[in-house]
Amino acid sequence: MPLGGTAIGTGINAAPGFAAAAVGHLAALTGLPLREAPDRIASQQSMGDFVALSGGLRGLAVELGKIANDLRLLSSGPHTGLDEIELPALQPGSSIMPGKVNPVVPEMLNMVCFHVMGHDVAITMREARYIVISHSVPFCGYPSETPVRRSILMRNTITSAAAPSAAIADSTGVSNGNFLRSLLRTSERSFGLVTSSNLPNAIALRQCKSLSISST
């Protein structure tokens, strides 16, 4: 914590020992392992740790979005798509396309991922503190370090950290937890597709599966 650094982190006009005493008192009150910042100027002027955390959450969102899109692609069909898995029907599909199953859970997860990615853009731009220059207003001013800007950073980071885990919990808990179990039960349909399209490869696949089972 950069306590004791006063306005810009130099510590000028702060009483000697104030930082250690204040941080120690807060640690005792909260029970958290709080400690003094090794460089108060850097800690007050940079929120780079939050930017790095947000970047990691964005990477997680990208991977989750890929999984969601893979589920949508593999469930496409049955006549003009892959049709390797079957998503559970959680809502009515379409009045003009009988049997259509909307991929509502993967799409919900995609929306959460887009939300996290948008938060990361806002956090990155907030920390970069872009100077606005235009032909009509030559210099609009340098964005100062204000509590409002810090509150945006904190809110976006906390939301991005909580959203993916909540979305995953909702995805596995929809319809009494049957969503993922339904995918596992229908995964054997891909073997039937291989059998109908290429019998020699299907026989080889079956032999490989039996060898792996016996070896384990």
Phi and psi in degrees as GROMACS dihedral restraints (atoms count N, CA, C in turn):
[ dihedral_restraints ]
;  ai    aj    ak    al  type     phi  dphi    fc
    3     4     5     6     1   -86.1    20    10
    4     5     6     7     1    27.0    20    10
    6     7     8     9     1   -63.0    20    10
    7     8     9    10     1   145.1    20    10
    9    10    11    12     1    89.4    20    10
   10    11    12    13     1    -1.8    20    10
   12    13    14    15     1   -89.0    20    10
   13    14    15    16     1    -2.6    20    10
   15    16    17    18     1    53.9    20    10
   16    17    18    19     1  -142.6    20    10
   18    19    20    21     1   -66.0    20    10
   19    20    21    22     1   -48.2    20    10
   21    22    23    24     1  -118.8    20    10
   22    23    24    25     1     8.5    20    10
   24    25    26    27     1    99.7    20    10
   25    26    27    28     1    -0.5    20    10
   27    28    29    30     1   -77.6    20    10
   28    29    30    31     1   -25.5    20    10
   30    31    32    33     1    83.1    20    10
   31    32    33    34     1     5.1    20    10
   33    34    35    36     1   -64.3    20    10
   34    35    36    37     1   137.9    20    10
   36    37    38    39     1    71.1    20    10
   37    38    39    40     1     5.1    20    10
   39    40    41    42     1   -89.7    20    10
   40    41    42    43     1   142.4    20    10
   42    43    44    45     1   -65.3    20    10
   43    44    45    46     1   140.4    20    10
   45    46    47    48     1   -59.0    20    10
   46    47    48    49     1   134.3    20    10
   48    49    50    51     1    83.1    20    10
   49    50    51    52     1    -1.7    20    10
   51    52    53    54     1   -64.4    20    10
   52    53    54    55     1   -43.6    20    10
   54    55    56    57     1   -60.8    20    10
   55    56    57    58     1   -48.5    20    10
   57    58    59    60     1   -62.9    20    10
   58    59    60    61     1   -41.3    20    10
   60    61    62    63     1   -67.5    20    10
   61    62    63    64     1   -42.3    20    10
   63    64    65    66     1   -67.4    20    10
   64    65    66    67     1   -45.1    20    10
   66    67    68    69     1   -66.0    20    10
   67    68    69    70     1   -39.9    20    10
   69    70    71    72     1   -63.4    20    10
   70    71    72    73     1   -38.8    20    10
   72    73    74    75     1   -66.9    20    10
   73    74    75    76     1   -42.2    20    10
   75    76    77    78     1   -65.7    20    10
   76    77    78    79     1   -37.6    20    10
   78    79    80    81     1   -63.2    20    10
   79    80    81    82     1   -39.0    20    10
   81    82    83    84     1   -68.4    20    10
   82    83    84    85     1   -36.9    20    10
   84    85    86    87     1   -70.8    20    10
   85    86    87    88     1   -42.1    20    10
   87    88    89    90     1   -91.6    20    10
   88    89    90    91     1   -21.3    20    10
   90    91    92    93     1    75.7    20    10
   91    92    93    94     1    12.2    20    10
   93    94    95    96     1   -96.5    20    10
   94    95    96    97     1   150.8    20    10
   96    97    98    99     1   -78.5    20    10
   97    98    99   100     1    64.9    20    10
   99   100   101   102     1   -77.8    20    10
  100   101   102   103     1   148.0    20    10
  102   103   104   105     1  -148.5    20    10
  103   104   105   106     1   163.4    20    10
  105   106   107   108     1   -69.9    20    10
  106   107   108   109     1   144.8    20    10
  108   109   110   111     1   -71.9    20    10
  109   110   111   112     1   133.2    20    10
  111   112   113   114     1   -65.9    20    10
  112   113   114   115     1   -29.0    20    10
  114   115   116   117     1  -132.6    20    10
  115   116   117   118     1    98.9    20    10
  117   118   119   120     1   -68.4    20    10
  118   119   120   121     1   -33.3    20    10
  120   121   122   123     1   -64.7    20    10
  121   122   123   124     1   -47.1    20    10
  123   124   125   126     1   -65.5    20    10
  124   125   126   127     1   -38.1    20    10
  126   127   128   129     1   -67.9    20    10
  127   128   129   130     1   -32.9    20    10
  129   130   131   132     1   -81.6    20    10
  130   131   132   133     1   -29.5    20    10
  132   133   134   135     1   -97.2    20    10
  133   134   135   136     1   -12.8    20    10
  135   136   137   138     1  -128.8    20    10
  136   137   138   139     1   136.0    20    10
  138   139   140   141     1  -112.4    20    10
  139   140   141   142     1    34.9    20    10
  141   142   143   144     1   -60.0    20    10
  142   143   144   145     1   -30.4    20    10
  144   145   146   147     1   -63.8    20    10
  145   146   147   148     1   -38.8    20    10
  147   148   149   150     1   -69.8    20    10
  148   149   150   151     1   -35.5    20    10
  150   151   152   153     1   -63.7    20    10
  151   152   153   154     1   -42.2    20    10
  153   154   155   156     1   -65.1    20    10
  154   155   156   157     1   -41.5    20    10
  156   157   158   159     1   -62.7    20    10
  157   158   159   160     1   -43.2    20    10
  159   160   161   162     1   -64.0    20    10
  160   161   162   163     1   -36.6    20    10
  162   163   164   165     1   -63.6    20    10
  163   164   165   166     1   -38.6    20    10
  165   166   167   168     1   -65.6    20    10
  166   167   168   169     1   -39.8    20    10
  168   169   170   171     1   -66.4    20    10
  169   170   171   172     1   -35.4    20    10
  171   172   173   174     1   -64.0    20    10
  172   173   174   175     1   -41.3    20    10
  174   175   176   177     1   -61.1    20    10
  175   176   177   178     1   -40.1    20    10
  177   178   179   180     1   -62.8    20    10
  178   179   180   181     1   -41.0    20    10
  180   181   182   183     1   -64.0    20    10
  181   182   183   184     1   -37.3    20    10
  183   184   185   186     1   -63.1    20    10
  184   185   186   187     1   -43.9    20    10
  186   187   188   189     1   -66.3    20    10
  187   188   189   190     1   -42.4    20    10
  189   190   191   192     1   -64.6    20    10
  190   191   192   193     1   -38.3    20    10
  192   193   194   195     1   -63.7    20    10
  193   194   195   196     1   -37.0    20    10
  195   196   197   198     1   -64.6    20    10
  196   197   198   199     1   -42.1    20    10
  198   199   200   201     1   -61.3    20    10
  199   200   201   202     1   -43.6    20    10
  201   202   203   204     1   -62.1    20    10
  202   203   204   205     1   -42.0    20    10
  204   205   206   207     1   -69.5    20    10
  205   206   207   208     1   -33.4    20    10
  207   208   209   210     1   -63.8    20    10
  208   209   210   211     1   -40.7    20    10
  210   211   212   213     1   -63.1    20    10
  211   212   213   214     1   -40.7    20    10
  213   214   215   216     1   -64.8    20    10
  214   215   216   217     1   -41.7    20    10
  216   217   218   219     1   -68.9    20    10
  217   218   219   220     1   -45.5    20    10
  219   220   221   222     1   -68.2    20    10
  220   221   222   223     1   -22.8    20    10
  222   223   224   225     1   -92.5    20    10
  223   224   225   226     1     0.0    20    10
  225   226   227   228     1   -70.4    20    10
  226   227   228   229     1   146.8    20    10
  228   229   230   231     1   138.6    20    10
  229   230   231   232     1  -156.9    20    10
  231   232   233   234     1   -86.1    20    10
  232   233   234   235     1   -16.7    20    10
  234   235   236   237     1   -94.7    20    10
  235   236   237   238     1   -32.3    20    10
  237   238   239   240     1  -119.1    20    10
  238   239   240   241     1    19.7    20    10
  240   241   242   243     1  -135.6    20    10
  241   242   243   244     1  -165.6    20    10
  243   244   245   246     1   -78.6    20    10
  244   245   246   247     1   -43.5    20    10
  246   247   248   249     1    55.8    20    10
  247   248   249   250     1    40.4    20    10
  249   250   251   252     1   -89.4    20    10
  250   251   252   253     1   -25.6    20    10
  252   253   254   255     1  -131.3    20    10
  253   254   255   256     1   163.8    20    10
  255   256   257   258     1  -126.2    20    10
  256   257   258   259     1   118.5    20    10
  258   259   260   261     1   -76.3    20    10
  259   260   261   262     1   143.3    20    10
  261   262   263   264     1   -66.5    20    10
  262   263   264   265     1   140.4    20    10
  264   265   266   267     1   -79.7    20    10
  265   266   267   268     1   104.2    20    10
  267   268   269   270     1   -97.7    20    10
  268   269   270   271     1    -9.0    20    10
  270   271   272   273     1  -157.5    20    10
  271   272   273   274     1   161.4    20    10
  273   274   275   276     1   -57.5    20    10
  274   275   276   277     1   137.4    20    10
  276   277   278   279     1   -80.2    20    10
  277   278   279   280     1   -78.4    20    10
  279   280   281   282     1  -151.2    20    10
  280   281   282   283     1   142.7    20    10
  282   283   284   285     1   -77.5    20    10
  283   284   285   286     1   -17.9    20    10
  285   286   287   288     1  -109.3    20    10
  286   287   288   289     1    -6.8    20    10
  288   289   290   291     1  -128.0    20    10
  289   290   291   292     1    86.1    20    10
  291   292   293   294     1   -58.9    20    10
  292   293   294   295     1   138.2    20    10
  294   295   296   297     1    84.7    20    10
  295   296   297   298     1    -2.8    20    10
  297   298   299   300     1   -69.6    20    10
  298   299   300   301     1   132.1    20    10
  300   301   302   303     1  -113.8    20    10
  301   302   303   304     1   118.7    20    10
  303   304   305   306     1   -77.3    20    10
  304   305   306   307     1   131.5    20    10
  306   307   308   309     1   -78.8    20    10
  307   308   309   310     1    66.3    20    10
  309   310   311   312     1   -67.3    20    10
  310   311   312   313     1   -37.3    20    10
  312   313   314   315     1   -70.2    20    10
  313   314   315   316     1   -48.7    20    10
  315   316   317   318     1   -59.0    20    10
  316   317   318   319     1   -36.3    20    10
  318   319   320   321     1   -69.7    20    10
  319   320   321   322     1   -36.2    20    10
  321   322   323   324     1   -62.2    20    10
  322   323   324   325     1   -43.6    20    10
  324   325   326   327     1   -64.4    20    10
  325   326   327   328     1   -37.4    20    10
  327   328   329   330     1   -61.7    20    10
  328   329   330   331     1   -42.2    20    10
  330   331   332   333     1   -62.0    20    10
  331   332   333   334     1   -39.9    20    10
  333   334   335   336     1   -63.8    20    10
  334   335   336   337     1   -41.6    20    10
  336   337   338   339     1   -62.4    20    10
  337   338   339   340     1   -42.5    20    10
  339   340   341   342     1   -62.6    20    10
  340   341   342   343     1   -36.3    20    10
  342   343   344   345     1   -62.9    20    10
  343   344   345   346     1   -45.4    20    10
  345   346   347   348     1   -65.0    20    10
  346   347   348   349     1   -41.0    20    10
  348   349   350   351     1   -62.9    20    10
  349   350   351   352     1   -40.2    20    10
  351   352   353   354     1   -64.6    20    10
  352   353   354   355     1   -39.6    20    10
  354   355   356   357     1   -61.8    20    10
  355   356   357   358     1   -39.0    20    10
  357   358   359   360     1   -64.3    20    10
  358   359   360   361     1   -39.5    20    10
  360   361   362   363     1   -61.6    20    10
  361   362   363   364     1   -43.3    20    10
  363   364   365   366     1   -64.4    20    10
  364   365   366   367     1   -41.0    20    10
  366   367   368   369     1   -65.6    20    10
  367   368   369   370     1   -41.4    20    10
  369   370   371   372     1   -63.9    20    10
  370   371   372   373     1   -45.1    20    10
  372   373   374   375     1   -68.5    20    10
  373   374   375   376     1   -34.7    20    10
  375   376   377   378     1   -64.1    20    10
  376   377   378   379     1   -43.4    20    10
  378   379   380   381     1   -73.1    20    10
  379   380   381   382     1   -32.4    20    10
  381   382   383   384     1   -70.5    20    10
  382   383   384   385     1   -26.4    20    10
  384   385   386   387     1    53.4    20    10
  385   386   387   388     1    61.6    20    10
  387   388   389   390     1   -61.3    20    10
  388   389   390   391     1   138.8    20    10
  390   391   392   393     1   -87.0    20    10
  391   392   393   394     1   129.3    20    10
  393   394   395   396     1   -91.1    20    10
  394   395   396   397     1   119.2    20    10
  396   397   398   399     1  -128.5    20    10
  397   398   399   400     1   131.6    20    10
  399   400   401   402     1  -142.1    20    10
  400   401   402   403     1   171.6    20    10
  402   403   404   405     1   -71.2    20    10
  403   404   405   406     1   -28.6    20    10
  405   406   407   408     1   -86.9    20    10
  406   407   408   409     1   -35.2    20    10
  408   409   410   411     1  -122.2    20    10
  409   410   411   412     1    98.3    20    10
  411   412   413   414     1   -56.3    20    10
  412   413   414   415     1   -37.8    20    10
  414   415   416   417     1  -145.2    20    10
  415   416   417   418     1   113.5    20    10
  417   418   419   420     1   -91.7    20    10
  418   419   420   421     1    -3.6    20    10
  420   421   422   423     1   106.7    20    10
  421   422   423   424     1   154.7    20    10
  423   424   425   426     1   -90.0    20    10
  424   425   426   427     1   123.5    20    10
  426   427   428   429     1   -58.1    20    10
  427   428   429   430     1   121.4    20    10
  429   430   431   432     1   -82.5    20    10
  430   431   432   433     1   168.1    20    10
  432   433   434   435     1   -83.9    20    10
  433   434   435   436     1    98.5    20    10
  435   436   437   438     1  -117.5    20    10
  436   437   438   439     1   157.2    20    10
  438   439   440   441     1   -58.7    20    10
  439   440   441   442     1   -30.3    20    10
  441   442   443   444     1   -63.4    20    10
  442   443   444   445     1   -44.7    20    10
  444   445   446   447     1   -65.5    20    10
  445   446   447   448     1   -38.0    20    10
  447   448   449   450     1   -69.1    20    10
  448   449   450   451     1   -35.0    20    10
  450   451   452   453     1   -66.2    20    10
  451   452   453   454     1   -35.0    20    10
  453   454   455   456     1   -62.7    20    10
  454   455   456   457     1   -44.9    20    10
  456   457   458   459     1   -62.0    20    10
  457   458   459   460     1   -46.7    20    10
  459   460   461   462     1   -65.9    20    10
  460   461   462   463     1   -44.6    20    10
  462   463   464   465     1   -63.5    20    10
  463   464   465   466     1   -45.1    20    10
  465   466   467   468     1   -64.9    20    10
  466   467   468   469     1   -39.9    20    10
  468   469   470   471     1   -66.2    20    10
  469   470   471   472     1   -45.7    20    10
  471   472   473   474     1   -64.7    20    10
  472   473   474   475     1   -42.3    20    10
  474   475   476   477     1   -64.2    20    10
  475   476   477   478     1   -42.8    20    10
  477   478   479   480     1   -65.1    20    10
  478   479   480   481     1   -32.6    20    10
  480   481   482   483     1   -72.7    20    10
  481   482   483   484     1   -32.6    20    10
  483   484   485   486     1   -88.4    20    10
  484   485   486   487     1   -29.2    20    10
  486   487   488   489     1   -64.2    20    10
  487   488   489   490     1   -47.3    20    10
  489   490   491   492     1   -61.9    20    10
  490   491   492   493     1   -42.1    20    10
  492   493   494   495     1   -66.1    20    10
  493   494   495   496     1   -37.4    20    10
  495   496   497   498     1   -66.6    20    10
  496   497   498   499     1   -38.9    20    10
  498   499   500   501     1   -66.5    20    10
  499   500   501   502     1   -40.4    20    10
  501   502   503   504     1   -65.0    20    10
  502   503   504   505     1   -41.2    20    10
  504   505   506   507     1   -62.4    20    10
  505   506   507   508     1   -40.8    20    10
  507   508   509   510     1   -66.9    20    10
  508   509   510   511     1   -37.5    20    10
  510   511   512   513     1   -64.7    20    10
  511   512   513   514     1   -39.5    20    10
  513   514   515   516     1   -82.3    20    10
  514   515   516   517     1   -18.9    20    10
  516   517   518   519     1   -97.9    20    10
  517   518   519   520     1    -7.8    20    10
  519   520   521   522     1   -62.7    20    10
  520   521   522   523     1   137.9    20    10
  522   523   524   525     1    56.6    20    10
  523   524   525   526     1    48.9    20    10
  525   526   527   528     1    58.5    20    10
  526   527   528   529     1    35.2    20    10
  528   529   530   531     1    77.1    20    10
  529   530   531   532     1    14.9    20    10
  531   532   533   534     1   -84.2    20    10
  532   533   534   535     1    -8.9    20    10
  534   535   536   537     1   -63.3    20    10
  535   536   537   538     1   -57.7    20    10
  537   538   539   540     1   -69.0    20    10
  538   539   540   541     1   -36.4    20    10
  540   541   542   543     1   -64.8    20    10
  541   542   543   544     1   -33.5    20    10
  543   544   545   546     1   -66.3    20    10
  544   545   546   547     1   -36.7    20    10
  546   547   548   549     1   -65.1    20    10
  547   548   549   550     1   -39.4    20    10
  549   550   551   552     1   -68.0    20    10
  550   551   552   553     1   -37.9    20    10
  552   553   554   555     1   -69.1    20    10
  553   554   555   556     1   -30.8    20    10
  555   556   557   558     1   -95.5    20    10
  556   557   558   559     1     0.6    20    10
  558   559   560   561     1   -65.9    20    10
  559   560   561   562     1   -22.7    20    10
  561   562   563   564     1   -69.9    20    10
  562   563   564   565     1   -11.8    20    10
  564   565   566   567     1   -64.5    20    10
  565   566   567   568     1   -27.5    20    10
  567   568   569   570     1   -64.9    20    10
  568   569   570   571     1   -32.2    20    10
  570   571   572   573     1   -65.3    20    10
  571   572   573   574     1   -37.6    20    10
  573   574   575   576     1   -64.6    20    10
  574   575   576   577     1   -35.9    20    10
  576   577   578   579     1   -67.3    20    10
  577   578   579   580     1   -39.7    20    10
  579   580   581   582     1   -64.7    20    10
  580   581   582   583     1   -40.2    20    10
  582   583   584   585     1   -62.3    20    10
  583   584   585   586     1   -43.0    20    10
  585   586   587   588     1   -72.4    20    10
  586   587   588   589     1   -24.2    20    10
  588   589   590   591     1   -96.8    20    10
  589   590   591   592     1   -31.5    20    10
  591   592   593   594     1  -152.9    20    10
  592   593   594   595     1    94.7    20    10
  594   595   596   597     1   -64.1    20    10
  595   596   597   598     1   -45.1    20    10
  597   598   599   600     1   -58.4    20    10
  598   599   600   601     1   -42.8    20    10
  600   601   602   603     1   -65.7    20    10
  601   602   603   604     1   -35.4    20    10
  603   604   605   606     1   -64.9    20    10
  604   605   606   607     1   -41.1    20    10
  606   607   608   609     1   -64.0    20    10
  607   608   609   610     1   -42.2    20    10
  609   610   611   612     1   -63.9    20    10
  610   611   612   613     1   -39.5    20    10
  612   613   614   615     1   -63.1    20    10
  613   614   615   616     1   -43.2    20    10
  615   616   617   618     1   -63.2    20    10
  616   617   618   619     1   -39.5    20    10
  618   619   620   621     1   -65.1    20    10
  619   620   621   622     1   -40.4    20    10
  621   622   623   624     1   -64.1    20    10
  622   623   624   625     1   -39.8    20    10
  624   625   626   627     1   -65.6    20    10
  625   626   627   628     1   -40.3    20    10
  627   628   629   630     1   -67.7    20    10
  628   629   630   631     1   -36.1    20    10
  630   631   632   633     1   -66.9    20    10
  631   632   633   634     1   -40.4    20    10
  633   634   635   636     1   -66.1    20    10
  634   635   636   637     1   -36.9    20    10
  636   637   638   639     1   -67.2    20    10
  637   638   639   640     1   -44.1    20    10
  639   640   641   642     1   -68.4    20    10
  640   641   642   643     1   -33.0    20    10
  642   643   644   645     1   -71.8    20    10
  643   644   645   646     1   -28.5    20    10
